[in-house]
Amino acid sequence: MYVSRIRGELRYLVRELGLLDKNCLDSGLTLGQAHILTYLARNGDSPFSELCERLRVDKASLSRSVEALRTRGFLRKVKGAADGRQRVVSILPDGARALEDANSAVNREMGEILNGLGGEEVAAVWRGLRLFRRAAAKRNLAAGAEDFAIERLDPAYLDEALVLVEEVFAGEQGIPAELARPGGDDVHWWCVRLGEYIIGAAAFWREGKEWHWGRFAIDGQYRGLGLGRELARRSLADFFGIAEAVVIEARDSATHILKGFGAKTTGPTGSFYGTPLTPLILHKADFAGN
């Protein structure tokens, strides 16, 4: 019953917002063009193939949109330095200005729409759209239509990683959100990225002479797929290139994963805001995750 209702609401929403117009939301751009410029502004020079993958657009459609933006002087497309068969797309200053103007116009349009709603209603709109988007992304991941990447976090995505960690810490464990950001020096983040979405995060940071690993979080929609174990394994393997040992205070689920990699308990399990935490240490020589 709800499938047809949701389909209907999506169809009406596309129409009411004019998402298929050439001047989408009075932005001066089509929706596809706005996505391309936004991605390039955030991620820098990008291979054409990467744009296809990350934006989930077929080559023919993407090529038409890129060419239209190139003609307007908003971006350029050149041969890759390492592989001449590859095309690399870059945003130009006029494109950055057009995107800034478009974002301002869209914010005005959306603001006018949301002004008719109360605070809780606006929050409900955001939660509903986010929930539906995450469910669709999980379906695509499970079906193999989209793949995840585990990598060092690009600073452009740090805010998204912190939001995820705060949601897991504060929303699920009752830990104050302000403690989500590591308090030490020289912080290094790793992430699980699904397209442009950050669905997992972990960090290393230094406190005095000790390196710590933590802020380990996987979006609840994507648990049970082995992403947490793989994030822990790859981040630790990468980090042991510069460190000999890492100190960890882990929840039960993370403790199980880390002991499988060779971590050893260093003391009794304690409680942190009601969450059991076990102190561990993992030495490079004992690491069994390579």
Backbone torsions as a table, in degrees:
resi	resn	phi	psi	omega
1	MET	NA	-47.2	-176.8
2	TYR	-72.6	-23.8	179.4
3	VAL	-58.7	-49.3	-178.7
4	SER	-67.1	-34.8	178.8
5	ARG	-67.2	-43.0	179.0
6	ILE	-65.5	-42.2	176.6
7	ARG	-57.5	-43.4	179.7
8	GLY	-63.0	-44.0	-180.0
9	GLU	-63.9	-38.9	178.0
10	LEU	-64.1	-41.9	179.3
11	ARG	-63.0	-44.7	179.1
12	TYR	-64.9	-38.9	-178.6
13	LEU	-63.3	-43.4	177.6
14	VAL	-58.6	-41.8	-179.2
15	ARG	-69.3	-48.5	-175.7
16	GLU	-64.9	-34.6	179.8
17	LEU	-87.1	-10.8	-179.0
18	GLY	66.6	38.1	-174.5
19	LEU	-68.0	-18.0	179.0
20	LEU	-96.9	-0.4	-179.6
21	ASP	-71.2	154.5	174.2
22	LYS	-67.5	-25.0	177.5
23	ASN	-114.0	68.3	-172.9
24	CYS	-63.1	123.2	178.6
25	LEU	51.4	37.5	177.0
26	ASP	59.8	30.5	-175.2
27	SER	-91.5	-14.1	-174.3
28	GLY	81.0	4.9	-178.0
29	LEU	-135.6	157.2	167.5
30	THR	-77.1	165.3	179.4
31	LEU	-61.1	-42.0	179.3
32	GLY	-63.6	-41.2	178.5
33	GLN	-64.3	-39.9	178.6
34	ALA	-63.2	-39.9	178.3
35	HIS	-62.3	-43.0	-179.1
36	ILE	-63.0	-50.0	-178.9
37	LEU	-63.8	-39.2	178.9
38	THR	-62.3	-44.3	-179.5
39	TYR	-63.4	-45.2	-178.5
40	LEU	-66.7	-37.7	178.9
41	ALA	-64.4	-32.4	-176.9
42	ARG	-87.0	-35.6	-171.4
43	ASN	-109.2	-7.4	179.7
44	GLY	79.3	-166.2	-178.8
45	ASP	-53.3	131.4	-174.4
46	SER	-137.0	136.9	173.9
47	PRO	-61.6	148.0	179.0
48	PHE	-56.9	-40.0	-179.3
49	SER	-63.6	-34.1	178.2
50	GLU	-67.5	-40.7	177.2
51	LEU	-60.5	-42.8	178.0
52	CYS	-57.7	-46.3	-175.8
53	GLU	-70.0	-48.7	-173.9
54	ARG	-72.0	-35.3	-178.8
55	LEU	-91.4	-5.4	179.2
56	ARG	54.3	53.7	179.9
57	VAL	-124.9	138.8	178.2
58	ASP	-69.0	156.4	-173.2
59	LYS	-59.2	-41.5	-176.8
60	ALA	-64.4	-46.3	-179.8
61	SER	-65.5	-42.5	179.8
62	LEU	-64.3	-40.3	-179.6
63	SER	-60.5	-41.6	178.9
64	ARG	-64.3	-42.4	-179.4
65	SER	-67.5	-42.0	178.8
66	VAL	-62.7	-42.1	-179.2
67	GLU	-65.1	-39.5	178.2
68	ALA	-62.9	-40.6	178.6
69	LEU	-70.4	-35.8	177.8
70	ARG	-64.9	-41.2	179.8
71	THR	-62.1	-33.4	179.5
72	ARG	-82.7	-1.0	179.1
73	GLY	78.5	22.0	-177.0
74	PHE	-92.1	-22.6	178.4
75	LEU	-151.8	170.2	176.1
76	ARG	-130.5	156.6	178.9
77	LYS	-132.4	119.5	-176.3
78	VAL	-130.5	166.3	176.2
79	LYS	-68.7	143.0	177.1
80	GLY	-67.8	144.7	-178.7
81	ALA	-67.6	-37.6	-177.4
82	ALA	-84.7	-30.2	-177.0
83	ASP	-139.5	108.2	-177.1
84	GLY	-65.4	-16.5	178.2
85	ARG	-78.1	-18.6	-178.1
86	GLN	-88.6	144.5	176.2
87	ARG	-109.5	131.3	179.9
88	VAL	-109.8	131.7	-175.9
89	VAL	-108.0	135.0	-178.4
90	SER	-133.1	144.3	175.4
91	ILE	-83.2	140.7	179.1
92	LEU	-102.0	165.1	-178.8
93	PRO	-53.7	-41.4	178.2
94	ASP	-63.9	-34.5	177.3
95	GLY	-68.0	-40.1	178.0
96	ALA	-63.7	-40.3	178.1
97	ARG	-67.2	-40.4	178.6
98	ALA	-63.0	-39.0	179.0
99	LEU	-67.1	-40.9	177.8
100	GLU	-61.9	-44.2	177.6
101	ASP	-63.5	-40.6	-179.7
102	ALA	-64.2	-43.6	179.4
103	ASN	-61.9	-40.0	178.1
104	SER	-63.9	-42.3	-180.0
105	ALA	-65.2	-43.2	-179.5
106	VAL	-66.3	-40.5	177.9
107	ASN	-60.4	-39.8	177.3
108	ARG	-63.5	-47.5	-178.9
109	GLU	-60.7	-47.9	-179.0
110	MET	-65.8	-37.6	178.5
111	GLY	-61.3	-41.1	178.5
112	GLU	-63.5	-38.9	179.0
113	ILE	-66.9	-46.3	-174.7
114	LEU	-75.3	-18.5	178.3
115	ASN	-60.7	-22.3	179.3
116	GLY	-82.5	0.2	-178.4
117	LEU	-114.7	155.6	174.4
118	GLY	-80.1	170.1	-177.9
119	GLY	-57.9	-44.8	180.0
120	GLU	-68.1	-33.7	178.1
121	GLU	-67.7	-40.9	177.3
122	VAL	-62.2	-43.7	178.5
123	ALA	-62.7	-37.3	179.2
124	ALA	-66.4	-37.7	176.5
125	VAL	-61.3	-47.2	-179.5
126	TRP	-62.3	-45.9	-178.4
127	ARG	-63.5	-41.5	-179.3
128	GLY	-65.5	-45.6	178.9
129	LEU	-63.6	-41.2	-179.2
130	ARG	-65.8	-42.8	179.5
131	LEU	-61.5	-43.6	-179.3
132	PHE	-66.9	-41.5	178.5
133	ARG	-62.3	-42.3	-178.5
134	ARG	-67.5	-37.9	178.1
135	ALA	-64.4	-40.1	178.5
136	ALA	-65.5	-41.8	179.6
137	ALA	-65.3	-39.0	178.4
138	LYS	-64.5	-40.9	177.5
139	ARG	-60.6	-44.4	-180.0
140	ASN	-63.9	-38.6	178.5
141	LEU	-65.6	-47.2	-179.2
142	ALA	-64.5	-31.5	-178.4
143	ALA	-84.3	-4.7	-179.0
144	GLY	80.2	7.5	179.6
145	ALA	-78.0	-15.6	179.0
146	GLU	-144.5	144.7	-177.3
147	ASP	-117.9	156.3	178.8
148	PHE	-102.2	160.6	176.0
149	ALA	-128.6	138.3	173.6
150	ILE	-111.0	121.4	-169.4
151	GLU	-159.3	168.3	170.7
152	ARG	-62.6	139.8	-175.1
153	LEU	-72.7	126.7	171.6
154	ASP	-68.2	130.7	-179.5
155	PRO	-53.1	-25.2	179.3
156	ALA	-63.9	-18.9	-177.5
157	TYR	-108.2	10.5	-176.6
158	LEU	-61.0	-43.0	-179.3
159	ASP	-59.1	-40.4	179.5
160	GLU	-66.1	-39.0	178.3
161	ALA	-63.6	-42.0	179.9
162	LEU	-66.4	-38.1	176.5
163	VAL	-60.8	-43.4	178.9
164	LEU	-61.9	-48.0	-178.9
165	VAL	-62.6	-41.4	178.3
166	GLU	-61.8	-41.0	-179.7
167	GLU	-63.5	-42.7	-179.6
168	VAL	-69.6	-45.6	-177.2
169	PHE	-67.8	-53.4	-174.5
170	ALA	-80.0	-45.5	-175.1
171	GLY	-71.8	-36.1	-175.3
172	GLU	-101.8	-30.3	-171.5
173	GLN	-115.7	-5.4	178.4
174	GLY	73.5	16.7	177.8
175	ILE	-87.0	134.3	-178.5
176	PRO	-53.4	136.4	-176.0
177	ALA	-61.0	-29.7	-177.3
178	GLU	-68.3	-12.4	178.1
179	LEU	-90.2	2.0	-178.4
180	ALA	-68.5	-34.2	-179.4
181	ARG	-81.5	126.6	179.0
182	PRO	-56.5	140.2	-176.0
183	GLY	-91.9	-5.6	-177.5
184	GLY	-84.3	-167.9	-179.7
185	ASP	-101.3	166.2	171.3
186	ASP	52.5	61.0	-175.2
187	VAL	-84.6	134.0	177.5
188	HIS	-124.6	128.1	-179.3
189	TRP	-110.1	143.5	167.4
190	TRP	-118.9	160.5	-177.6
191	CYS	-147.5	161.8	163.5
192	VAL	-105.8	119.5	-177.7
193	ARG	-115.1	130.4	176.2
194	LEU	-115.9	100.9	-172.0
195	GLY	63.3	-118.1	176.3
196	GLU	-101.6	6.5	-177.6
197	TYR	-97.1	135.9	172.8
198	ILE	-92.5	115.2	-177.0
199	ILE	-114.9	1.3	176.2
200	GLY	-158.9	151.1	-179.2
201	ALA	-152.6	151.8	173.2
202	ALA	-155.7	152.3	-175.6
203	ALA	-136.9	150.7	166.5
204	PHE	-112.8	144.3	173.6
205	TRP	-153.7	158.7	-177.3
206	ARG	-105.9	132.4	172.1
207	GLU	-123.1	107.5	-173.5
208	GLY	65.6	-121.4	179.8
209	LYS	-98.5	-1.1	-175.6
210	GLU	-102.1	140.7	171.4
211	TRP	-96.0	138.0	179.4
212	HIS	-118.9	149.5	174.3
213	TRP	-123.3	135.5	-179.7
214	GLY	177.0	-153.2	-172.8
215	ARG	50.5	41.7	-174.8
216	PHE	-84.9	116.1	-175.2
217	ALA	-146.4	136.8	173.2
218	ILE	-122.9	131.4	176.2
219	ASP	-52.3	130.8	-176.9
220	GLY	-56.5	-27.1	179.6
221	GLN	-68.1	-19.3	-171.1
222	TYR	-118.1	16.6	178.1
223	ARG	-79.1	157.6	-178.7
224	GLY	87.2	4.6	-179.5
225	LEU	-107.2	4.8	-180.0
226	GLY	81.4	8.8	-176.5
227	LEU	-69.9	-36.6	-179.1
228	GLY	-63.6	-46.4	179.2
229	ARG	-61.5	-42.5	-177.7
230	GLU	-69.5	-36.8	176.2
231	LEU	-63.0	-45.3	178.6
232	ALA	-61.7	-46.5	-177.6
233	ARG	-61.3	-49.8	-175.0
234	ARG	-70.4	-39.2	-179.7
235	SER	-66.6	-41.3	178.6
236	LEU	-66.7	-42.8	179.4
237	ALA	-60.5	-41.2	179.5
238	ASP	-67.1	-44.4	-173.7
239	PHE	-72.0	-28.6	178.8
240	PHE	-69.5	0.3	170.2
241	GLY	-72.0	-19.1	-178.7
242	ILE	-126.6	-7.5	-177.6
243	ALA	-129.7	154.2	-178.9
244	GLU	-100.0	-21.3	-178.7
245	ALA	-158.1	155.2	179.1
246	VAL	-139.0	138.4	179.7
247	VAL	-98.4	139.4	-173.8
248	ILE	-140.0	141.9	166.7
249	GLU	-118.4	110.2	-166.2
250	ALA	-118.8	145.0	169.6
251	ARG	-69.1	170.5	-174.7
252	ASP	-57.9	-45.0	-177.3
253	SER	-64.8	-41.1	179.0
254	ALA	-71.1	-35.1	178.1
255	THR	-59.0	-43.5	178.9
256	HIS	-59.9	-44.4	179.5
257	ILE	-64.0	-47.1	-173.2
258	LEU	-70.2	-36.0	176.1
259	LYS	-65.0	-31.0	175.3
260	GLY	-65.7	-21.3	177.7
261	PHE	-94.1	-0.8	177.7
262	GLY	108.8	4.9	178.9
263	ALA	-68.2	148.9	-179.1
264	LYS	-122.1	142.5	178.2
265	THR	-71.6	137.9	-179.4
266	THR	-114.6	0.3	-179.2
267	GLY	-178.3	179.4	-179.1
268	PRO	-72.2	154.1	176.5
269	THR	-68.7	132.3	178.5
270	GLY	-114.7	-174.3	-179.2
271	SER	-122.8	134.5	177.9
272	PHE	-128.3	105.4	-174.7
273	TYR	53.3	39.0	177.9
274	GLY	85.1	-3.4	179.5
275	THR	-98.7	122.7	177.8
276	PRO	-65.4	130.6	177.9
277	LEU	-128.3	132.5	179.6
278	THR	-107.6	126.4	178.0
279	PRO	-76.5	132.1	-177.1
280	LEU	-135.0	161.2	168.0
281	ILE	-137.3	140.9	178.6
282	LEU	-128.1	118.7	178.4
283	HIS	-93.2	147.2	178.3
284	LYS	-55.5	-39.6	-177.8
285	ALA	-67.1	-24.3	-178.4
286	ASP	-95.8	-8.2	-172.8
287	PHE	-64.1	123.3	-176.8
288	ALA	-110.5	27.2	-176.4
289	GLY	-105.4	2.7	-179.4
290	ASN	-75.3	NA	NA
